[in-house]
């Protein structure tokens, strides 16, 4: 792969990361502004938990975009450039996905009585407020684990390749 295309990909990942960061900051501001609305509606705690989960998932995505930019820089330089900073990005990315998974799991546990009620009244209108339950709460655990494993092996590979060359 050509160095210029790698540089363009890295710059694209950085721009994407900054756009995602601004979007997440906007979501946090909206959550703070409308916090009282979530508590006044029926099932507001679960709705608030899903919003918080969305914010942590978005933060994980932001840090993943910056991590991809760091990996592309390592590939571009053919050396482990700023390895400690990249490792910190990976840890923060994994932690935000893990917090998202914990919040999703807690929301799932809190909504178990509603799920049990769905089996007693199978009308389709009652399914709509609980549509988010279809997303598995354990998926962000898999994201965090795969990011950790892939980045760790990739950084070891780049370190070995730079020592050999």
NUZATI-632647 format. One line per 10 residues: for each residue x, z, y of C-alpha. Coordinates in steps of 0.2 Angstrom, whole numbers, padded with zeros to 4 digits, m for minus. Each point is the difference from the previous one (the first is absolute). Layout:
! residues N
X Z Y; ... .
***
This chain:
! residues 165
0000 0000 0000; 0006 m0004 0017; 0006 0013 0012; m0011 m0006 0014; m0016 0000 m0010; 0004 0018 m0006; 0003 0005 0018; m0017 m0008 0005; m0009 0010 m0015; 0008 0016 0006 .
m0006 m0003 0018; m0017 m0004 m0007; 0000 0016 m0010; 0005 0010 0015; m0013 m0008 0011; m0013 0003 m0013; 0005 0018 m0001; m0002 0003 0018; m0017 m0008 0001; m0005 0011 m0015 .
0007 0015 0009; m0010 m0004 0016; m0016 m0002 m0011; 0003 0016 m0009; 0002 0009 0017; m0016 m0007 0006; m0009 0005 m0016; 0007 0018 0003; m0006 0000 0018; m0018 m0006 m0006 .
0000 0013 m0014; 0004 0014 0013; m0013 m0007 0012; m0014 m0001 m0012; 0005 0016 m0011; m0016 0009 0005; m0011 m0015 m0006; 0007 0002 m0018; m0005 0018 m0001; m0018 m0002 0006 .
m0005 m0013 m0013; m0005 0003 m0018; 0015 m0001 m0011; 0011 0000 0015; 0015 0009 m0008; 0001 m0014 m0013; m0001 m0013 0014; 0014 0009 0010; 0011 0001 m0016; m0002 m0018 m0003 .
0005 m0004 0018; 0015 0012 m0002; 0005 m0008 m0016; m0001 m0017 0009; 0012 0006 0013; 0013 0006 m0012; m0002 m0016 m0010; 0003 m0010 0016; 0015 0011 0004; 0007 m0004 m0017 .
m0003 m0018 0003; 0009 0001 0017; 0015 0009 m0008; 0000 m0013 m0014; 0001 m0014 0012; 0015 0008 0009; 0008 0003 m0018; m0002 m0018 m0004; 0009 m0004 0016; 0014 0012 m0005 .
0001 m0008 m0017; 0001 m0017 0008; 0014 0005 0011; 0010 0007 m0015; m0003 m0017 m0009; 0005 m0009 0016; 0016 0010 0002; 0004 0001 m0018; 0004 0019 0002; m0010 0016 0000 .
m0002 0000 0019; m0007 0017 0007; m0004 0006 m0018; m0004 0018 0006; m0013 m0007 0012; m0008 m0011 m0013; m0001 0014 m0012; m0009 0011 0013; m0012 m0015 0003; m0003 m0001 m0019 .
m0003 0019 m0001; m0012 0000 0015; m0009 m0015 m0007; m0002 0008 m0017; m0006 0016 0008; m0013 m0008 0010; m0007 m0009 m0016; 0001 0016 m0009; m0010 0009 0014; m0013 m0014 m0001 .
m0001 0002 m0019; m0003 0019 0002; m0013 m0002 0014; m0009 m0013 m0011; 0000 0011 m0015; m0007 0014 0010; m0014 m0011 0007; m0003 m0006 m0017; m0002 0018 m0007; m0011 0005 0015 .
m0011 m0015 m0003; m0002 0004 m0019; m0017 0008 0003; m0006 m0016 0009; 0006 m0010 m0015; m0009 0010 m0012; m0016 m0002 0010; 0002 m0019 0000; m0002 0001 m0019; m0017 0009 0002 .
m0007 m0012 0013; 0007 m0018 m0003; m0007 m0009 0016; 0012 m0011 0008; m0002 0007 0018; 0007 0016 m0006; 0016 m0008 m0006; 0005 m0007 0018; 0006 0017 0007; 0011 0002 m0015 .
0007 m0018 m0001; 0018 0006 0004; 0000 0010 m0016; 0004 m0016 m0009; 0017 0000 0007; 0011 0010 m0013; 0007 0015 0008; 0016 m0001 m0010; 0005 m0018 0006; 0011 0007 0015 .
0010 0011 m0013; 0004 m0016 m0008; 0005 m0008 0016; 0012 0015 0004; 0008 0000 m0017; 0003 m0019 0000; 0007 0000 0017; 0012 0014 m0004; 0006 m0008 m0017; 0002 m0017 0008 .
0009 0005 0015; 0011 0012 m0009; 0005 m0013 m0013; 0002 m0013 0014; 0012 0011 0011; 0010 0003 m0016; 0001 m0018 m0003; 0005 m0004 0018; 0014 0014 0000; 0007 m0007 m0017 .
0000 m0018 0006; 0009 0005 0016; 0013 0010 m0009; 0003 m0015 m0012; 0001 m0013 0013 .
***
